[in-house]
């Protein structure tokens, strides 16, 4: 399962969240979000769970490439 980074960042912007606020909503560190956004790290299980936590009303099919 690979996160749809473009769509997720669109949601972050739509909600007027900073990167730090997104990290808090996801329950992961700001560094984890930063590394993922900048392509330095892939999305591990912790980040995948965090994305679902941050956007509970969004379709899994939109958040991730299955």
MARLO-902291 format. One record per residue: residue number from 1; chain; z, x, y of N, C-alpha, C in turn. Coordinates in Angstrom, 1 decimal. Atoms other than C-alpha are relative to their C-alpha. Example, Ala and Ser with C-alpha at 12.3 -4.5 7.8 and 13.67 -1.06 7.14 Angstrom:
// MARLO-902291
<atom><resi>1</resi><chain>A</chain><n_zz>0.0</n_zz><n_xx>0.9</n_xx><n_yy>-1.2</n_yy><ca_zz>7.8</ca_zz><ca_xx>12.3</ca_xx><ca_yy>-4.5</ca_yy><c_zz>0.0</c_zz><c_xx>0.9</c_xx><c_yy>1.2</c_yy></atom>
<atom><resi>2</resi><chain>A</chain><n_zz>0.0</n_zz><n_xx>-0.9</n_xx><n_yy>-1.1</n_yy><ca_zz>7.1</ca_zz><ca_xx>13.7</ca_xx><ca_yy>-1.1</ca_yy><c_zz>0.8</c_zz><c_xx>-0.8</c_xx><c_yy>1.1</c_yy></atom>
***
This chain:
// MARLO-902291
<atom><resi>1</resi><chain>A</chain><n_zz>0.0</n_zz><n_xx>0.9</n_xx><n_yy>-1.2</n_yy><ca_zz>0.0</ca_zz><ca_xx>0.0</ca_xx><ca_yy>0.0</ca_yy><c_zz>0.0</c_zz><c_xx>0.9</c_xx><c_yy>1.2</c_yy></atom>
<atom><resi>2</resi><chain>A</chain><n_zz>0.1</n_zz><n_xx>-0.8</n_xx><n_yy>-1.2</n_yy><ca_zz>-1.1</ca_zz><ca_xx>1.5</ca_xx><ca_yy>3.3</ca_yy><c_zz>0.1</c_zz><c_xx>-0.9</c_xx><c_yy>1.2</c_yy></atom>
<atom><resi>3</resi><chain>A</chain><n_zz>-0.1</n_zz><n_xx>0.8</n_xx><n_yy>-1.2</n_yy><ca_zz>0.0</ca_zz><ca_xx>0.2</ca_xx><ca_yy>6.7</ca_yy><c_zz>-1.3</c_zz><c_xx>-0.1</c_xx><c_yy>0.8</c_yy></atom>
<atom><resi>4</resi><chain>A</chain><n_zz>1.1</n_zz><n_xx>0.2</n_xx><n_yy>-0.9</n_yy><ca_zz>-2.7</ca_zz><ca_xx>-1.2</ca_xx><ca_yy>9.0</ca_yy><c_zz>0.5</c_zz><c_xx>0.5</c_xx><c_yy>1.4</c_yy></atom>
<atom><resi>5</resi><chain>A</chain><n_zz>-0.6</n_zz><n_xx>-0.6</n_xx><n_yy>-1.2</n_yy><ca_zz>-1.6</ca_zz><ca_xx>1.2</ca_xx><ca_yy>11.9</ca_yy><c_zz>-0.6</c_zz><c_xx>-0.7</c_xx><c_yy>1.2</c_yy></atom>
<atom><resi>6</resi><chain>A</chain><n_zz>0.6</n_zz><n_xx>0.6</n_xx><n_yy>-1.2</n_yy><ca_zz>-4.0</ca_zz><ca_xx>-0.3</ca_xx><ca_yy>14.4</ca_yy><c_zz>0.6</c_zz><c_xx>-1.4</c_xx><c_yy>0.3</c_yy></atom>
<atom><resi>7</resi><chain>A</chain><n_zz>-0.5</n_zz><n_xx>1.4</n_xx><n_yy>-0.1</n_yy><ca_zz>-2.8</ca_zz><ca_xx>-3.9</ca_xx><ca_yy>13.8</ca_yy><c_zz>1.5</c_zz><c_xx>0.1</c_xx><c_yy>0.4</c_yy></atom>
<atom><resi>8</resi><chain>A</chain><n_zz>-1.5</n_zz><n_xx>-0.2</n_xx><n_yy>-0.3</n_yy><ca_zz>0.9</ca_zz><ca_xx>-2.8</ca_xx><ca_yy>13.8</ca_yy><c_zz>0.2</c_zz><c_xx>0.4</c_xx><c_yy>1.4</c_yy></atom>
<atom><resi>9</resi><chain>A</chain><n_zz>-0.2</n_zz><n_xx>-0.5</n_xx><n_yy>-1.3</n_yy><ca_zz>0.6</ca_zz><ca_xx>-0.9</ca_xx><ca_yy>17.0</ca_yy><c_zz>-0.4</c_zz><c_xx>-1.1</c_xx><c_yy>1.1</c_yy></atom>
<atom><resi>10</resi><chain>A</chain><n_zz>0.4</n_zz><n_xx>1.2</n_xx><n_yy>-0.8</n_yy><ca_zz>-1.2</ca_zz><ca_xx>-4.0</ca_xx><ca_yy>18.5</ca_yy><c_zz>1.2</c_zz><c_xx>-0.9</c_xx><c_yy>0.2</c_yy></atom>
<atom><resi>11</resi><chain>A</chain><n_zz>-1.2</n_zz><n_xx>0.8</n_xx><n_yy>-0.1</n_yy><ca_zz>1.9</ca_zz><ca_xx>-6.0</ca_xx><ca_yy>17.6</ca_yy><c_zz>1.1</c_zz><c_xx>0.6</c_xx><c_yy>0.8</c_yy></atom>
<atom><resi>12</resi><chain>A</chain><n_zz>-1.0</n_zz><n_xx>-0.7</n_xx><n_yy>-0.7</n_yy><ca_zz>4.2</ca_zz><ca_xx>-3.4</ca_xx><ca_yy>19.0</ca_yy><c_zz>-0.2</c_zz><c_xx>-0.2</c_xx><c_yy>1.5</c_yy></atom>
<atom><resi>13</resi><chain>A</chain><n_zz>0.4</n_zz><n_xx>0.2</n_xx><n_yy>-1.4</n_yy><ca_zz>2.3</ca_zz><ca_xx>-3.6</ca_xx><ca_yy>22.3</ca_yy><c_zz>0.1</c_zz><c_xx>-1.4</c_xx><c_yy>0.5</c_yy></atom>
<atom><resi>14</resi><chain>A</chain><n_zz>-0.1</n_zz><n_xx>1.4</n_xx><n_yy>-0.4</n_yy><ca_zz>2.1</ca_zz><ca_xx>-7.4</ca_xx><ca_yy>22.3</ca_yy><c_zz>1.4</c_zz><c_xx>-0.4</c_xx><c_yy>0.2</c_yy></atom>
<atom><resi>15</resi><chain>A</chain><n_zz>-1.4</n_zz><n_xx>0.4</n_xx><n_yy>-0.1</n_yy><ca_zz>5.9</ca_zz><ca_xx>-7.6</ca_xx><ca_yy>21.9</ca_yy><c_zz>0.6</c_zz><c_xx>0.9</c_xx><c_yy>1.1</c_yy></atom>
<atom><resi>16</resi><chain>A</chain><n_zz>-0.5</n_zz><n_xx>-0.9</n_xx><n_yy>-1.1</n_yy><ca_zz>6.3</ca_zz><ca_xx>-5.0</ca_xx><ca_yy>24.8</ca_yy><c_zz>1.1</c_zz><c_xx>0.9</c_xx><c_yy>-0.6</c_yy></atom>
<atom><resi>17</resi><chain>A</chain><n_zz>-1.0</n_zz><n_xx>-0.9</n_xx><n_yy>0.6</n_yy><ca_zz>8.3</ca_zz><ca_xx>-2.7</ca_xx><ca_yy>22.4</ca_yy><c_zz>-0.3</c_zz><c_xx>1.4</c_xx><c_yy>0.3</c_yy></atom>
<atom><resi>18</resi><chain>A</chain><n_zz>0.2</n_zz><n_xx>-1.4</n_xx><n_yy>-0.1</n_yy><ca_zz>8.8</ca_zz><ca_xx>0.9</ca_xx><ca_yy>23.1</ca_yy><c_zz>0.0</c_zz><c_xx>0.5</c_xx><c_yy>-1.5</c_yy></atom>
<atom><resi>19</resi><chain>A</chain><n_zz>0.0</n_zz><n_xx>-0.6</n_xx><n_yy>1.3</n_yy><ca_zz>8.4</ca_zz><ca_xx>3.3</ca_xx><ca_yy>20.1</ca_yy><c_zz>1.4</c_zz><c_xx>-0.1</c_xx><c_yy>-0.5</c_yy></atom>
<atom><resi>20</resi><chain>A</chain><n_zz>-1.4</n_zz><n_xx>0.0</n_xx><n_yy>0.4</n_yy><ca_zz>12.2</ca_zz><ca_xx>3.5</ca_xx><ca_yy>20.1</ca_yy><c_zz>0.5</c_zz><c_xx>-1.4</c_xx><c_yy>-0.5</c_yy></atom>
<atom><resi>21</resi><chain>A</chain><n_zz>-0.4</n_zz><n_xx>1.4</n_xx><n_yy>0.3</n_yy><ca_zz>12.6</ca_zz><ca_xx>-0.3</ca_xx><ca_yy>20.0</ca_yy><c_zz>-0.6</c_zz><c_xx>-0.4</c_xx><c_yy>-1.4</c_yy></atom>
<atom><resi>22</resi><chain>A</chain><n_zz>0.7</n_zz><n_xx>0.2</n_xx><n_yy>1.3</n_yy><ca_zz>10.1</ca_zz><ca_xx>-0.5</ca_xx><ca_yy>17.1</ca_yy><c_zz>0.8</c_zz><c_xx>0.7</c_xx><c_yy>-1.1</c_yy></atom>
<atom><resi>23</resi><chain>A</chain><n_zz>-0.8</n_zz><n_xx>-0.7</n_xx><n_yy>1.0</n_yy><ca_zz>12.1</ca_zz><ca_xx>2.1</ca_xx><ca_yy>15.2</ca_yy><c_zz>1.3</c_zz><c_xx>-0.7</c_xx><c_yy>-0.3</c_yy></atom>
<atom><resi>24</resi><chain>A</chain><n_zz>-1.2</n_zz><n_xx>0.8</n_xx><n_yy>0.2</n_yy><ca_zz>15.3</ca_zz><ca_xx>0.1</ca_xx><ca_yy>15.7</ca_yy><c_zz>-0.2</c_zz><c_xx>-1.2</c_xx><c_yy>-0.7</c_yy></atom>
<atom><resi>25</resi><chain>A</chain><n_zz>0.3</n_zz><n_xx>1.2</n_xx><n_yy>0.7</n_yy><ca_zz>13.7</ca_zz><ca_xx>-3.1</ca_xx><ca_yy>14.6</ca_yy><c_zz>-0.3</c_zz><c_xx>0.3</c_xx><c_yy>-1.5</c_yy></atom>
<atom><resi>26</resi><chain>A</chain><n_zz>0.4</n_zz><n_xx>-0.4</n_xx><n_yy>1.4</n_yy><ca_zz>12.3</ca_zz><ca_xx>-1.3</ca_xx><ca_yy>11.5</ca_yy><c_zz>1.2</c_zz><c_xx>0.6</c_xx><c_yy>-0.7</c_yy></atom>
<atom><resi>27</resi><chain>A</chain><n_zz>-1.1</n_zz><n_xx>-0.7</n_xx><n_yy>0.7</n_yy><ca_zz>15.6</ca_zz><ca_xx>0.4</ca_xx><ca_yy>10.8</ca_yy><c_zz>-0.3</c_zz><c_xx>1.4</c_xx><c_yy>-0.5</c_yy></atom>
<atom><resi>28</resi><chain>A</chain><n_zz>0.3</n_zz><n_xx>-1.4</n_xx><n_yy>0.3</n_yy><ca_zz>14.1</ca_zz><ca_xx>3.8</ca_xx><ca_yy>10.7</ca_yy><c_zz>0.2</c_zz><c_xx>0.9</c_xx><c_yy>1.3</c_yy></atom>
<atom><resi>29</resi><chain>A</chain><n_zz>-0.2</n_zz><n_xx>-0.8</n_xx><n_yy>-1.2</n_yy><ca_zz>14.4</ca_zz><ca_xx>6.8</ca_xx><ca_yy>13.0</ca_yy><c_zz>-1.2</c_zz><c_xx>0.0</c_xx><c_yy>0.9</c_yy></atom>
<atom><resi>30</resi><chain>A</chain><n_zz>1.1</n_zz><n_xx>-0.1</n_xx><n_yy>-1.0</n_yy><ca_zz>12.3</ca_zz><ca_xx>7.3</ca_xx><ca_yy>16.1</ca_yy><c_zz>-1.0</c_zz><c_xx>1.1</c_xx><c_yy>-0.5</c_yy></atom>
<atom><resi>31</resi><chain>A</chain><n_zz>0.8</n_zz><n_xx>-1.2</n_xx><n_yy>0.5</n_yy><ca_zz>11.1</ca_zz><ca_xx>10.6</ca_xx><ca_yy>14.5</ca_yy><c_zz>-1.0</c_zz><c_xx>-0.5</c_xx><c_yy>-1.1</c_yy></atom>
<atom><resi>32</resi><chain>A</chain><n_zz>0.8</n_zz><n_xx>0.5</n_xx><n_yy>1.1</n_yy><ca_zz>9.8</ca_zz><ca_xx>8.7</ca_xx><ca_yy>11.4</ca_yy><c_zz>-1.2</c_zz><c_xx>-0.8</c_xx><c_yy>0.6</c_yy></atom>
<atom><resi>33</resi><chain>A</chain><n_zz>1.1</n_zz><n_xx>0.8</n_xx><n_yy>-0.6</n_yy><ca_zz>7.8</ca_zz><ca_xx>6.3</ca_xx><ca_yy>13.6</ca_yy><c_zz>-1.0</c_zz><c_xx>1.0</c_xx><c_yy>0.7</c_yy></atom>
<atom><resi>34</resi><chain>A</chain><n_zz>0.8</n_zz><n_xx>-1.0</n_xx><n_yy>-0.8</n_yy><ca_zz>6.5</ca_zz><ca_xx>9.2</ca_xx><ca_yy>15.8</ca_yy><c_zz>-0.9</c_zz><c_xx>0.7</c_xx><c_yy>-1.0</c_yy></atom>
<atom><resi>35</resi><chain>A</chain><n_zz>0.8</n_zz><n_xx>-0.8</n_xx><n_yy>0.9</n_yy><ca_zz>5.3</ca_zz><ca_xx>11.2</ca_xx><ca_yy>12.8</ca_yy><c_zz>-1.0</c_zz><c_xx>-0.8</c_xx><c_yy>-0.7</c_yy></atom>
<atom><resi>36</resi><chain>A</chain><n_zz>1.0</n_zz><n_xx>0.9</n_xx><n_yy>0.6</n_yy><ca_zz>3.6</ca_zz><ca_xx>8.2</ca_xx><ca_yy>11.2</ca_yy><c_zz>-1.1</c_zz><c_xx>-0.3</c_xx><c_yy>1.0</c_yy></atom>
<atom><resi>37</resi><chain>A</chain><n_zz>1.0</n_zz><n_xx>0.4</n_xx><n_yy>-1.0</n_yy><ca_zz>1.8</ca_zz><ca_xx>7.2</ca_xx><ca_yy>14.5</ca_yy><c_zz>-0.9</c_zz><c_xx>1.2</c_xx><c_yy>0.2</c_yy></atom>
<atom><resi>38</resi><chain>A</chain><n_zz>0.8</n_zz><n_xx>-1.2</n_xx><n_yy>-0.3</n_yy><ca_zz>0.7</ca_zz><ca_xx>10.8</ca_xx><ca_yy>15.0</ca_yy><c_zz>-0.7</c_zz><c_xx>0.6</c_xx><c_yy>-1.2</c_yy></atom>
<atom><resi>39</resi><chain>A</chain><n_zz>0.7</n_zz><n_xx>-0.5</n_xx><n_yy>1.3</n_yy><ca_zz>-0.6</ca_zz><ca_xx>11.2</ca_xx><ca_yy>11.4</ca_yy><c_zz>0.6</c_zz><c_xx>1.2</c_xx><c_yy>-0.6</c_yy></atom>
<atom><resi>40</resi><chain>A</chain><n_zz>-0.7</n_zz><n_xx>-1.2</n_xx><n_yy>0.6</n_yy><ca_zz>1.9</ca_zz><ca_xx>13.9</ca_xx><ca_yy>10.5</ca_yy><c_zz>0.7</c_zz><c_xx>-0.3</c_xx><c_yy>-1.3</c_yy></atom>
<atom><resi>41</resi><chain>A</chain><n_zz>-0.6</n_zz><n_xx>0.5</n_xx><n_yy>1.3</n_yy><ca_zz>3.4</ca_zz><ca_xx>11.8</ca_xx><ca_yy>7.7</ca_yy><c_zz>-0.6</c_zz><c_xx>-1.3</c_xx><c_yy>-0.4</c_yy></atom>
<atom><resi>42</resi><chain>A</chain><n_zz>0.4</n_zz><n_xx>1.3</n_xx><n_yy>0.5</n_yy><ca_zz>2.3</ca_zz><ca_xx>9.0</ca_xx><ca_yy>5.6</ca_yy><c_zz>1.2</c_zz><c_xx>-1.0</c_xx><c_yy>0.0</c_yy></atom>
<atom><resi>43</resi><chain>A</chain><n_zz>-1.1</n_zz><n_xx>1.0</n_xx><n_yy>0.0</n_yy><ca_zz>4.3</ca_zz><ca_xx>5.8</ca_xx><ca_yy>5.2</ca_yy><c_zz>0.6</c_zz><c_xx>-0.1</c_xx><c_yy>-1.4</c_yy></atom>
<atom><resi>44</resi><chain>A</chain><n_zz>-0.8</n_zz><n_xx>0.1</n_xx><n_yy>1.3</n_yy><ca_zz>6.9</ca_zz><ca_xx>6.1</ca_xx><ca_yy>2.5</ca_yy><c_zz>0.6</c_zz><c_xx>-1.4</c_xx><c_yy>-0.1</c_yy></atom>
<atom><resi>45</resi><chain>A</chain><n_zz>-0.6</n_zz><n_xx>1.3</n_xx><n_yy>0.3</n_yy><ca_zz>8.9</ca_zz><ca_xx>3.2</ca_xx><ca_yy>1.0</ca_yy><c_zz>0.9</c_zz><c_xx>-0.5</c_xx><c_yy>1.1</c_yy></atom>
<atom><resi>46</resi><chain>A</chain><n_zz>-1.0</n_zz><n_xx>0.4</n_xx><n_yy>-1.0</n_yy><ca_zz>11.5</ca_zz><ca_xx>3.3</ca_xx><ca_yy>3.8</ca_yy><c_zz>-0.8</c_zz><c_xx>-0.6</c_xx><c_yy>1.2</c_yy></atom>
<atom><resi>47</resi><chain>A</chain><n_zz>0.8</n_zz><n_xx>0.5</n_xx><n_yy>-1.1</n_yy><ca_zz>8.8</ca_zz><ca_xx>2.9</ca_xx><ca_yy>6.5</ca_yy><c_zz>-0.7</c_zz><c_xx>-1.3</c_xx><c_yy>-0.3</c_yy></atom>
<atom><resi>48</resi><chain>A</chain><n_zz>0.7</n_zz><n_xx>1.3</n_xx><n_yy>0.4</n_yy><ca_zz>6.9</ca_zz><ca_xx>0.2</ca_xx><ca_yy>4.6</ca_yy><c_zz>1.0</c_zz><c_xx>-1.1</c_xx><c_yy>0.0</c_yy></atom>
<atom><resi>49</resi><chain>A</chain><n_zz>-1.1</n_zz><n_xx>1.1</n_xx><n_yy>-0.1</n_yy><ca_zz>10.2</ca_zz><ca_xx>-1.8</ca_xx><ca_yy>4.2</ca_yy><c_zz>0.3</c_zz><c_xx>-0.3</c_xx><c_yy>1.4</c_yy></atom>
<atom><resi>50</resi><chain>A</chain><n_zz>-0.4</n_zz><n_xx>0.1</n_xx><n_yy>-1.4</n_yy><ca_zz>10.9</ca_zz><ca_xx>-1.2</ca_xx><ca_yy>7.9</ca_yy><c_zz>-1.1</c_zz><c_xx>-0.8</c_xx><c_yy>0.7</c_yy></atom>
<atom><resi>51</resi><chain>A</chain><n_zz>1.1</n_zz><n_xx>0.8</n_xx><n_yy>-0.7</n_yy><ca_zz>7.5</ca_zz><ca_xx>-2.6</ca_xx><ca_yy>9.0</ca_yy><c_zz>0.2</c_zz><c_xx>-1.5</c_xx><c_yy>-0.4</c_yy></atom>
<atom><resi>52</resi><chain>A</chain><n_zz>-0.3</n_zz><n_xx>1.4</n_xx><n_yy>0.4</n_yy><ca_zz>8.2</ca_zz><ca_xx>-5.7</ca_xx><ca_yy>7.0</ca_yy><c_zz>1.2</c_zz><c_xx>-0.6</c_xx><c_yy>0.7</c_yy></atom>
<atom><resi>53</resi><chain>A</chain><n_zz>-1.2</n_zz><n_xx>0.5</n_xx><n_yy>-0.7</n_yy><ca_zz>11.6</ca_zz><ca_xx>-6.0</ca_xx><ca_yy>8.5</ca_yy><c_zz>-0.2</c_zz><c_xx>-0.3</c_xx><c_yy>1.5</c_yy></atom>
<atom><resi>54</resi><chain>A</chain><n_zz>0.3</n_zz><n_xx>0.2</n_xx><n_yy>-1.4</n_yy><ca_zz>10.3</ca_zz><ca_xx>-5.6</ca_xx><ca_yy>12.0</ca_yy><c_zz>-0.9</c_zz><c_xx>-1.2</c_xx><c_yy>0.3</c_yy></atom>
<atom><resi>55</resi><chain>A</chain><n_zz>0.9</n_zz><n_xx>1.1</n_xx><n_yy>-0.2</n_yy><ca_zz>7.6</ca_zz><ca_xx>-8.2</ca_xx><ca_yy>11.6</ca_yy><c_zz>0.1</c_zz><c_xx>-1.0</c_xx><c_yy>-1.2</c_yy></atom>
<atom><resi>56</resi><chain>A</chain><n_zz>-0.2</n_zz><n_xx>0.9</n_xx><n_yy>1.2</n_yy><ca_zz>9.0</ca_zz><ca_xx>-10.8</ca_xx><ca_yy>9.1</ca_yy><c_zz>-0.9</c_zz><c_xx>-1.2</c_xx><c_yy>-0.1</c_yy></atom>
<atom><resi>57</resi><chain>A</chain><n_zz>0.9</n_zz><n_xx>1.2</n_xx><n_yy>0.0</n_yy><ca_zz>6.6</ca_zz><ca_xx>-13.6</ca_xx><ca_yy>10.2</ca_yy><c_zz>-1.4</c_zz><c_xx>0.4</c_xx><c_yy>-0.1</c_yy></atom>
<atom><resi>58</resi><chain>A</chain><n_zz>1.3</n_zz><n_xx>-0.5</n_xx><n_yy>0.1</n_yy><ca_zz>3.5</ca_zz><ca_xx>-11.5</ca_xx><ca_yy>9.8</ca_yy><c_zz>-0.5</c_zz><c_xx>0.0</c_xx><c_yy>-1.5</c_yy></atom>
<atom><resi>59</resi><chain>A</chain><n_zz>0.6</n_zz><n_xx>-0.1</n_xx><n_yy>1.4</n_yy><ca_zz>1.2</ca_zz><ca_xx>-11.7</ca_xx><ca_yy>6.7</ca_yy><c_zz>0.0</c_zz><c_xx>1.4</c_xx><c_yy>-0.5</c_yy></atom>
<atom><resi>60</resi><chain>A</chain><n_zz>0.1</n_zz><n_xx>-1.3</n_xx><n_yy>0.6</n_yy><ca_zz>1.5</ca_zz><ca_xx>-8.8</ca_xx><ca_yy>4.4</ca_yy><c_zz>-1.4</c_zz><c_xx>0.5</c_xx><c_yy>-0.1</c_yy></atom>
<atom><resi>61</resi><chain>A</chain><n_zz>1.4</n_zz><n_xx>-0.3</n_xx><n_yy>0.1</n_yy><ca_zz>-2.3</ca_zz><ca_xx>-8.9</ca_xx><ca_yy>4.1</ca_yy><c_zz>-0.5</c_zz><c_xx>0.6</c_xx><c_yy>1.4</c_yy></atom>
<atom><resi>62</resi><chain>A</chain><n_zz>0.4</n_zz><n_xx>-0.5</n_xx><n_yy>-1.3</n_yy><ca_zz>-2.5</ca_zz><ca_xx>-8.2</ca_xx><ca_yy>7.9</ca_yy><c_zz>0.7</c_zz><c_xx>1.3</c_xx><c_yy>0.3</c_yy></atom>
<atom><resi>63</resi><chain>A</chain><n_zz>-0.8</n_zz><n_xx>-1.3</n_xx><n_yy>-0.3</n_yy><ca_zz>0.2</ca_zz><ca_xx>-5.5</ca_xx><ca_yy>8.0</ca_yy><c_zz>-0.5</c_zz><c_xx>1.2</c_xx><c_yy>-0.9</c_yy></atom>
<atom><resi>64</resi><chain>A</chain><n_zz>0.3</n_zz><n_xx>-1.1</n_xx><n_yy>1.0</n_yy><ca_zz>-1.1</ca_zz><ca_xx>-3.5</ca_xx><ca_yy>5.0</ca_yy><c_zz>-1.4</c_zz><c_xx>-0.2</c_xx><c_yy>-0.6</c_yy></atom>
<atom><resi>65</resi><chain>A</chain><n_zz>1.2</n_zz><n_xx>-0.1</n_xx><n_yy>0.8</n_yy><ca_zz>-4.3</ca_zz><ca_xx>-2.5</ca_xx><ca_yy>3.3</ca_yy><c_zz>0.5</c_zz><c_xx>0.0</c_xx><c_yy>-1.5</c_yy></atom>
<atom><resi>66</resi><chain>A</chain><n_zz>-0.5</n_zz><n_xx>0.0</n_xx><n_yy>1.3</n_yy><ca_zz>-3.6</ca_zz><ca_xx>-3.5</ca_xx><ca_yy>-0.3</ca_yy><c_zz>-0.9</c_zz><c_xx>0.6</c_xx><c_yy>-1.0</c_yy></atom>
***
